[in-house]
Amino acid sequence: MKWLKAEQTIDPVFLWARYNPSDECGGSPGGWAECQRNTARDYIRGWRQRNPNV
């Protein structure tokens, strides 16, 4: 088993993908995946700021 850093779970393969038509990305085709990735990137960026030694 290989451990991944949180950032590695977004690019190049997005491992957090979950479809929810009522989420902030709207569930619409096209830009939905990129919207989800951006949301995950923002979350991880904030998490890294709060937990710099992890």
C-alpha positions as CSV (number, residue, x, y, z in Angstrom):
1,M,0.0,0.0,0.0
2,K,1.3,3.4,-0.9
3,W,0.4,6.5,1.1
4,L,-0.6,9.6,-0.9
5,K,-0.4,13.2,0.0
6,A,-3.8,14.9,-0.1
7,E,-2.8,16.9,-3.2
8,Q,-2.0,13.7,-5.0
9,T,-5.6,12.6,-4.7
10,I,-6.8,15.4,-6.9
11,D,-4.3,15.5,-9.8
12,P,-3.8,13.8,-12.2
13,V,-6.6,11.4,-11.1
14,F,-9.4,12.8,-9.0
15,L,-10.1,10.3,-6.2
16,W,-12.7,12.3,-4.3
17,A,-15.3,12.4,-7.1
18,R,-18.9,12.1,-5.9
19,Y,-21.9,13.1,-7.9
20,N,-24.6,15.1,-6.1
21,P,-26.9,17.3,-8.3
22,S,-27.6,19.6,-5.4
23,D,-24.0,20.4,-4.5
24,E,-22.3,23.8,-5.1
25,C,-21.1,22.6,-8.5
26,G,-24.6,22.0,-9.7
27,G,-24.1,18.5,-11.0
28,S,-24.3,19.7,-14.6
29,P,-22.2,18.0,-17.2
30,G,-19.1,19.7,-18.5
31,G,-17.6,21.9,-15.8
32,W,-18.8,19.7,-12.9
33,A,-15.5,17.7,-12.5
34,E,-13.3,20.8,-12.7
35,C,-15.6,22.6,-10.2
36,Q,-15.2,19.6,-7.8
37,R,-11.5,19.6,-8.2
38,N,-11.3,23.4,-7.5
39,T,-13.4,22.9,-4.4
40,A,-11.1,20.0,-3.2
41,R,-8.0,22.1,-4.0
42,D,-9.4,25.0,-1.9
43,Y,-10.2,22.7,1.0
44,I,-6.7,21.1,1.0
45,R,-5.0,24.5,0.7
46,G,-6.9,25.6,3.9
47,W,-6.2,22.3,5.6
48,R,-2.5,22.7,4.9
49,Q,-2.5,26.2,6.4
50,R,-4.1,24.9,9.6
51,N,-1.9,21.7,9.7
52,P,1.5,22.6,8.3
53,N,3.4,19.7,9.9
54,V,1.2,16.9,8.6
